[in-house]
Amino acid sequence: MSPTSRLLRAVSCIALVWSASGQNITSLAPKKYLSIPLGGIRPTGWLLDQLMVQTNGLAGHEHEFYDYVSQTDWTGGNSYYSSLEEAGSYWFNAMVPNGILANNSAINAKTQNFLSYVLSRQDSTGWLGPEVGTTKPRYLWGRYPFMFGAIQMTEFNSSLTNEVVTALYKFVSLANTMLKSNNTGVEDWTATRWEDFVITLQWLYDNHPNGTASQALLVDTMERLKWTGVPWEKVFAKQYFPTAAVENTPNPFNLDLTWHGVNMAEGLKALPATYRFTHNQSDLDTASQGWDLLFQYHGRPSGIYAADEYLAGLQAARGTELCLVVETMFSGSYLYQIIGDPKFPDRVERIAYNALPATLTGDMWNRQYLQEQNQIYAGNMSKNPFPLDGPYSNVFGLEPNYPCCTVNHPQGWPKFITNAFVTTPDMLSLVHLYLGPFSTSVTLAQGNAVTANVDTLYPFSDTVTTTITAQAAFTYYVRIPSWVVGGTIAINNAAPKAVAPVNGLQAVTVGAGTTTFVLQLPAPITTESRPEGAIAVHRGPLNYAFDIPRKQKVLETNAQQPLAQDLEFDATSNWEYAIDPSTLKFSASPPSSGILPSPIFDSGLTPLKITVTACLINWAIAGPTFAAPPPTNPACTGPATTITLTPYGATKLRISEFPVFNSTA
């Protein structure tokens, strides 16, 4: 019996109980907040520059040379279309918003051609993908990222609506039939990632329901996907949740992929999506609990969690996959839209400003498969701390270990941007969720045309200035992060008043015409307890690390694109420091021009730093390539000195979980 068959047998009793309850739900529960269609939110300032760095880097050029997505005729081989099982689908999902937000005509032409090619070759059964006209098995999952990309294109360009919606309904009808026929099309990956198809079905239901029969088809397909897939309500339950690295722990679901890091990241969306058609509050409660458990037992100071293929516990040398980073960001945005808890955007913002840039070179031509919280070397490891991933995993390159992150990582910044604002379900209010430099234009209820321009260097500054123009009065909301202490707001040049957020949101009364307000969002330095008595250092959304000086070695250069190289980084100075947390001091050097250096997430370029008293200690290495766990209560081997910590996202070799000592003892 296959792992999937065992899993389906394990969950079949759940499905029978649910069916026996007599529920026949054909309506969807509303969201707490509504997303804004692609193009309605634009990056400005340093964030626009960051998107342009990505566009000018690997993400914006890989379709020109990278085997998985480089062929332009899509007739075979490793073309976009024949890779719709994963590579092309991932690429399309990421580059649709990247190209549109960057106003890149070449990328937009590629994504339009991709869409046209795929839809024009949909077969008579409704199937989308390279299996058309072949005897190759048809599995559902590979099409899901493609659907996300097609939806985004349709939101931006309404002339595509009929073509895309018609094609999706044809596919849904086929998928429903396949699920009725002994769950045809469900293999292990489909069994874990069913929630992405459910979200597509719900988009159709919300925006293009096509009558009662179609609504019933959509909901029935949602239900069938859930009951033929991983029971995420059990995976995220306390009694089953793993509290340490899982490589030696039997999986109770007979499908190891339930604890696979990227599947967990995508699976975070499952129960909020389920709630919309079950209307069960327990789905939301378990989703929220699962989020907390994930970060409690596997979380990182950089905001993300560890999974070097599978959940990896708390040790600082264990890895986090880049695909996992961007999928968790997207899931956190979705969780907020369904549940409305500010812990989700707080976490997503930390990930975006720490874990995402840390695993890419500043110019974004090179990416890792796995990043480490304490990373003293990036190269081909002679010994590595990752039980199931190869020794090349933390190389900064084109395709270290697996190719998935090369094509999937570009969704991170664009989707962070497109989820930075939401509206209330009644369309009466606009909510600014992720802090940073943005502009947005939206028409609220009663035709109230609103624009908001956010001028800020945040997270490299505590000041956020927002100018809103509206045709009619309304209430604007802006998120106040949980780490802010002593924040103030000054509206239309009035005296500053203390912020008073409710459920994380500060209400601002906006009149017809123009309203400007200035937020001051100071935050104290805080420390986080880590294993072995170590600590991590934070201020605001940023995690701080010691940026280990390094030298660079080119391991390989792509024959078609010389900028696509595999790079080894070697430390050129000591890194074995303990710190005295009582001596932490923050300072900022804002640029006189008001413009941050580019690319901002690179060594020595951010305007923020924290100094701390430190001393060298005996700190072992585990083989020549990674640090052992931080020693507890270490003794200094040299005099006290001062070292500088900088934002984690700008470091490529680093120590960010430090042993501690008392410099006055």
Residue pairs with C-beta under 8 A, 6 or more apart in sequence:
1 9
2 188
3 188
3 254
3 255
3 256
3 257
4 186
4 187
4 188
4 191
4 255
6 254
6 255
7 191
7 230
7 253
7 254
7 255
8 183
8 186
8 191
8 228
10 231
10 253
10 254
11 227
11 229
11 230
11 231
12 227
14 227
14 231
15 227
18 227
23 278
25 219
25 277
25 278
25 279
26 212
26 215
26 216
26 219
28 202
28 205
28 206
28 219
28 276
28 277
29 275
29 276
29 277
29 279
30 425
31 276
31 337
31 338
31 425
32 336
32 337
32 338
32 339
32 340
32 425
33 336
33 337
33 340
33 422
33 423
33 424
33 425
33 431
34 337
34 422
34 423
34 424
34 425
34 427
35 337
35 418
35 419
35 422
36 418
36 421
36 422
36 423
36 440
36 442
37 155
37 156
38 96
38 97
38 100
38 101
38 152
38 153
38 155
38 156
38 418
39 100
39 101
39 155
39 156
40 421
40 440
40 441
40 442
41 417
41 418
41 420
41 421
41 438
41 439
41 440
42 48
42 101
42 417
42 438
42 439
42 440
43 50
43 51
43 101
43 417
43 436
43 437
43 438
44 437
44 438
44 439
44 453
44 454
44 455
45 436
45 437
45 455
45 456
45 457
45 595
45 596
46 436
46 437
46 457
46 460
46 595
46 596
46 598
46 600
47 413
47 417
47 436
47 437
47 438
48 437
49 596
49 598
49 599
49 600
50 413
50 599
50 600
50 601
51 98
51 101
51 102
51 413
51 414
51 417
52 102
53 362
53 363
53 364
53 598
53 599
54 60
54 98
54 364
54 410
54 413
55 98
55 99
55 102
55 104
55 107
56 363
56 364
57 363
57 364
57 365
58 364
58 365
58 366
58 367
58 398
58 406
58 563
58 564
59 94
59 95
59 98
59 364
59 409
59 410
60 95
60 98
60 102
60 104
60 107
60 410
61 561
61 563
62 69
62 70
62 91
62 406
62 407
62 564
63 69
63 70
63 80
63 91
63 95
63 107
63 110
64 70
64 560
64 561
65 558
65 560
65 561
65 564
66 398
66 406
66 407
66 564
67 78
68 78
68 83
68 87
68 88
68 91
68 403
68 406
68 407
69 78
69 80
69 83
69 87
69 88
69 91
69 407
70 78
71 77
71 78
71 79
71 80
72 110
72 113
73 79
74 80
74 81
74 82
74 114
74 117
75 81
76 82
78 87
79 88
80 87
80 88
80 91
80 92
80 114
80 117
81 88
81 114
81 117
81 118
81 121
81 129
81 130
82 88
82 130
83 89
83 130
84 118
84 128
84 129
84 130
84 142
84 143
84 146
85 129
85 130
85 139
85 142
86 142
86 404
86 407
87 403
87 404
87 407
88 114
88 146
88 407
89 142
89 143
89 144
89 145
89 146
89 149
90 145
90 404
90 407
90 408
90 411
91 407
91 408
91 410
92 111
92 114
92 115
92 145
92 146
92 149
93 145
93 146
93 148
93 149
93 152
93 408
93 411
94 149
94 407
94 408
94 409
94 410
94 411
94 414
95 107
95 110
95 111
95 149
95 410
96 111
96 149
96 152
96 153
97 152
97 411
97 414
97 415
97 417
97 418
98 104
98 107
98 410
98 411
98 413
98 414
99 107
99 108
99 110
99 111
100 108
100 152
100 156
101 414
101 417
101 418
111 149
111 153
112 153
115 149
115 150
115 153
115 160
115 164
118 128
118 129
118 146
119 128
119 150
119 163
119 164
119 167
121 132
122 128
122 132
122 167
122 170
122 171
123 132
123 133
125 174
126 170
126 171
126 172
126 173
126 174
126 175
127 138
127 171
127 174
128 143
128 146
128 167
128 171
129 138
129 142
129 143
130 136
131 137
131 138
137 187
138 178
138 184
138 185
139 185
139 186
139 187
139 189
139 190
140 175
140 178
140 185
140 186
140 190
140 197
141 187
141 189
141 190
141 193
141 196
143 171
143 197
144 193
144 196
144 197
144 200
145 196
145 408
147 168
147 196
147 197
147 200
148 196
148 199
148 200
150 160
150 164
150 167
150 168
151 164
151 200
151 203
152 418
153 160
153 164
154 160
154 161
154 164
154 165
161 208
165 204
165 208
165 210
168 200
168 204
169 204
169 210
169 214
172 201
172 204
172 217
172 218
172 221
173 217
175 185
175 197
175 221
176 217
176 220
176 221
176 224
178 184
178 185
179 185
179 186
179 221
179 224
179 225
179 228
180 224
183 228
186 228
186 229
188 255
188 257
189 257
189 263
190 229
191 228
191 229
191 230
191 255
191 257
192 229
192 230
192 255
192 257
192 258
192 260
192 263
192 266
192 267
193 263
193 266
193 267
194 225
194 226
194 228
194 229
194 230
194 270
195 225
195 229
195 232
195 266
195 267
195 269
195 270
195 273
195 274
196 266
196 269
197 221
197 225
198 222
198 225
198 226
198 270
198 273
198 274
199 269
199 273
199 334
201 218
201 219
201 221
201 222
202 218
202 222
202 273
202 276
204 210
204 214
204 218
205 215
205 218
205 219
209 215
209 218
219 277
222 273
222 277
223 277
226 270
226 274
229 270
230 253
230 255
230 257
230 258
230 263
230 267
230 270
231 253
232 267
232 270
232 271
232 274
232 286
232 290
233 271
233 274
233 282
233 283
233 286
234 240
234 253
235 241
235 253
235 258
235 259
235 264
235 267
235 290
236 267
236 271
236 286
236 287
236 289
236 290
236 293
237 286
237 289
237 290
238 289
238 293
240 252
240 253
241 290
241 293
241 297
242 249
242 259
242 297
242 311
243 297
244 297
244 313
245 310
245 311
245 312
245 313
245 315
245 318
245 387
246 259
246 310
246 311
246 312
247 310
247 387
247 388
251 258
251 259
256 310
257 263
258 264
258 267
259 307
259 310
259 311
260 307
260 309
260 310
261 305
261 306
261 307
261 308
261 309
261 310
261 311
261 312
261 320
261 321
261 324
262 307
262 321
262 323
262 324
262 327
262 404
264 294
264 305
264 307
264 311
264 324
265 323
265 324
265 327
265 328
265 331
266 327
266 331
268 287
268 290
268 291
268 294
268 328
268 331
268 332
268 335
269 330
269 331
269 334
269 335
270 287
271 283
271 284
271 286
271 287
271 290
272 283
272 284
272 287
272 334
272 335
272 338
272 339
273 334
273 338
274 280
274 283
275 281
275 283
275 284
275 287
275 338
276 338
284 338
284 339
287 335
287 339
288 335
288 339
288 341
291 335
291 343
291 344
291 347
294 305
295 305
295 347
297 311
297 313
297 314
298 305
298 306
298 307
298 311
298 312
298 313
298 314
299 305
299 306
299 314
300 306
300 320
300 355
300 373
301 354
301 373
301 528
301 530
301 536
301 538
301 543
301 648
301 656
301 657
302 320
302 350
302 351
302 354
302 355
302 358
302 371
302 373
302 543
302 648
302 649
302 656
303 347
303 348
303 349
303 350
303 351
303 352
303 353
303 354
303 355
303 543
304 320
304 324
304 325
304 328
304 351
304 354
304 355
305 311
305 320
305 324
305 328
306 312
306 313
306 314
306 315
306 318
306 319
306 320
307 319
307 320
307 321
307 324
308 318
308 319
308 320
308 321
308 370
308 385
308 386
308 387
308 388
308 389
308 393
309 321
309 386
309 387
309 388
309 389
310 388
312 318
312 319
312 320
314 530
314 531
315 385
315 531
315 629
316 372
316 373
316 374
316 530
316 531
316 534
316 627
316 629
316 630
316 656
316 657
317 372
317 373
317 374
317 375
317 385
317 622
317 626
317 627
317 628
317 629
318 372
318 385
318 386
319 369
319 370
319 371
319 372
319 385
319 386
319 389
319 393
319 394
320 355
320 359
320 370
320 371
320 372
321 369
321 370
321 405
322 359
322 360
322 367
322 368
322 369
322 370
322 371
322 405
322 408
322 409
323 404
323 405
323 408
323 409
325 351
325 355
325 356
325 359
325 409
325 412
326 356
326 408
326 409
326 411
326 412
326 415
327 408
328 348
328 351
329 348
329 351
329 352
329 356
329 412
329 415
329 416
330 411
330 415
330 419
332 344
332 345
332 347
332 348
332 351
333 344
333 345
333 348
333 415
333 416
333 419
333 433
335 341
335 344
336 342
336 344
336 345
336 348
336 422
336 433
337 419
337 422
340 503
341 503
342 479
342 482
342 503
342 504
342 505
343 482
345 433
345 434
345 479
345 504
346 481
346 482
346 483
346 504
348 416
348 434
349 434
349 435
349 459
349 481
349 541
350 541
350 543
352 412
352 413
352 416
352 434
353 459
353 541
353 542
353 647
353 649
354 541
354 542
354 543
354 647
354 648
354 649
355 371
355 648
355 649
356 412
356 413
356 649
357 601
357 649
357 650
358 371
358 601
358 648
358 649
358 650
358 651
358 652
358 654
359 367
359 368
359 371
360 366
360 367
360 368
360 396
360 409
360 601
361 367
361 396
361 567
361 602
361 652
362 599
362 601
362 602
362 603
362 605
362 650
363 599
363 602
364 599
365 563
365 564
365 565
366 396
366 397
366 398
366 564
366 565
366 566
366 567
367 396
367 397
367 400
367 405
367 406
367 409
368 378
368 393
368 394
368 395
368 396
368 397
368 400
368 405
369 389
369 392
369 393
369 394
369 395
369 400
369 401
369 402
369 405
370 386
370 389
370 393
370 394
370 401
371 394
372 385
372 394
372 626
373 536
373 654
373 656
373 657
374 626
374 627
374 630
374 654
374 655
374 656
374 657
375 394
375 626
375 652
375 653
375 654
376 548
376 571
376 575
376 621
376 625
376 626
376 627
376 653
376 655
377 394
377 569
377 570
377 571
377 624
377 625
377 626
377 653
378 394
378 395
378 396
378 567
378 568
378 569
378 652
378 653
379 394
379 395
379 553
379 555
379 568
379 569
379 570
379 625
380 391
380 392
380 395
380 555
380 568
381 391
381 392
381 393
381 394
381 623
381 625
381 626
382 391
382 623
382 624
382 625
383 391
383 622
383 623
383 624
383 625
383 626
384 390
384 391
384 393
384 394
384 623
384 625
384 626
385 622
385 626
386 393
389 401
390 401
392 400
392 401
393 400
393 401
394 400
395 555
395 566
395 567
395 568
396 566
396 567
396 569
396 652
397 555
397 556
397 564
397 565
397 566
397 567
398 406
398 558
398 564
398 565
398 566
399 406
400 566
416 434
417 438
419 433
419 434
420 432
420 433
420 434
420 436
420 438
420 440
421 430
421 431
421 432
421 433
421 438
421 440
421 442
421 452
422 431
422 433
423 429
423 430
423 431
423 442
423 444
424 431
426 445
427 444
427 445
428 444
428 445
428 474
428 475
429 444
429 474
429 475
429 476
429 477
430 440
430 442
430 444
430 450
430 452
430 474
430 476
430 477
431 476
431 477
431 478
431 479
431 505
432 438
432 452
432 454
432 466
432 476
432 477
432 478
432 479
433 479
434 479
435 454
435 456
435 458
435 459
435 464
435 478
435 479
435 481
435 521
435 541
436 454
436 456
436 458
436 459
437 454
437 455
437 456
437 457
437 458
438 452
438 453
438 454
439 451
439 452
439 453
439 454
440 451
440 452
441 449
441 450
441 451
442 449
442 450
443 449
443 450
444 450
444 474
446 472
447 471
448 470
448 471
448 472
448 474
449 470
449 471
450 468
450 469
450 470
450 471
450 474
451 468
451 469
451 470
452 466
452 467
452 468
452 476
453 466
453 467
453 468
454 464
454 465
454 466
455 464
455 465
455 466
455 467
456 463
456 464
456 465
457 463
457 590
457 594
457 596
457 607
458 464
458 521
459 540
459 541
459 542
459 647
460 588
460 590
460 596
460 600
460 606
460 607
460 608
461 588
461 590
462 520
462 521
462 522
462 523
462 540
463 518
463 519
463 520
463 521
464 478
464 518
464 519
464 521
465 516
465 517
465 518
465 519
466 478
466 516
466 517
466 518
466 519
467 514
467 515
467 516
468 476
468 508
468 510
468 514
468 515
468 516
469 513
469 514
469 515
470 510
470 511
470 512
470 513
470 515
471 512
472 512
473 509
473 510
473 511
473 512
474 510
475 507
475 508
475 509
475 510
476 507
476 508
476 509
476 510
476 515
477 505
477 506
477 507
477 508
478 505
478 506
478 508
478 519
479 501
479 504
479 505
479 506
480 487
480 499
480 501
480 504
480 505
480 506
480 519
480 521
481 504
481 521
481 523
481 540
481 541
482 504
483 523
483 526
483 538
483 540
483 541
484 499
484 521
484 522
484 523
484 540
485 522
485 523
485 524
486 498
486 522
487 498
487 499
487 519
487 520
487 521
487 522
488 496
488 497
488 498
488 499
488 519
488 520
489 496
489 497
489 498
489 499
489 506
489 508
489 517
489 518
489 519
489 520
490 496
490 497
490 517
490 518
491 508
491 515
491 516
491 517
492 515
492 516
492 517
493 516
496 518
496 520
499 506
499 519
500 506
506 519
508 515
508 517
521 540
523 539
523 540
524 539
525 537
525 538
525 539
525 584
525 586
525 610
526 537
526 538
526 539
527 535
527 536
527 537
527 538
527 581
527 584
528 535
528 536
528 537
528 538
529 535
530 536
530 630
530 657
531 629
531 630
531 657
532 629
532 630
532 631
532 632
532 659
533 630
533 632
533 633
533 659
533 660
534 629
534 630
534 657
534 658
534 659
534 660
535 579
535 581
535 657
535 658
535 660
536 543
536 656
536 657
536 658
537 543
537 544
537 545
537 579
537 581
537 584
537 610
537 612
537 645
537 656
537 658
538 544
539 586
539 608
539 610
542 608
542 647
542 648
542 649
543 647
543 648
543 656
544 610
544 645
544 646
544 647
544 648
544 656
545 645
545 646
545 647
545 648
545 651
545 654
545 655
545 656
546 575
546 577
546 643
546 644
546 645
546 651
546 654
546 655
546 656
546 658
547 603
547 604
547 644
547 645
547 646
547 650
547 651
547 652
547 653
547 654
548 571
548 573
548 575
548 651
548 653
548 654
548 655
549 571
549 572
549 573
550 569
550 570
550 571
550 572
550 652
550 653
551 569
551 570
551 572
552 567
552 568
552 569
553 567
553 568
553 569
553 570
554 565
554 566
554 567
554 568
555 565
555 566
555 567
555 568
556 565
556 566
557 564
557 565
557 566
558 564
558 565
569 652
569 653
571 653
574 616
575 627
575 653
575 655
576 616
576 617
576 618
576 619
577 614
577 615
577 616
577 617
577 643
577 655
577 658
578 614
578 615
578 617
578 634
578 636
578 658
578 659
578 660
578 661
579 612
579 613
579 614
579 643
579 658
579 659
579 660
579 661
580 612
580 613
580 614
580 640
580 660
580 661
580 662
580 663
580 664
581 612
581 660
582 662
582 663
582 664
583 611
583 612
583 613
583 663
584 610
584 611
584 612
585 610
585 611
585 612
586 608
586 609
586 610
587 608
587 609
587 610
587 611
588 607
588 608
588 609
589 607
589 608
589 609
590 607
591 597
591 607
596 605
596 606
596 607
597 605
599 605
600 606
600 650
601 647
601 649
601 650
602 650
603 646
603 650
603 651
603 652
604 646
604 650
605 650
606 646
606 647
606 650
608 646
608 647
609 644
609 645
609 646
610 644
610 645
610 646
611 642
611 643
611 644
611 645
612 642
612 643
612 645
613 640
613 641
613 642
613 663
614 640
614 641
614 642
614 643
615 636
615 637
615 638
615 639
615 640
615 641
615 661
615 663
616 636
616 637
616 638
617 631
617 634
617 635
617 636
617 637
617 659
617 661
618 631
618 634
618 635
618 637
619 627
619 628
619 630
619 631
619 634
619 659
620 627
620 628
620 631
621 627
621 628
622 628
627 655
630 657
630 658
630 659
631 659
632 659
633 659
633 661
634 659
634 661
635 661
636 661
640 663
648 654
648 656
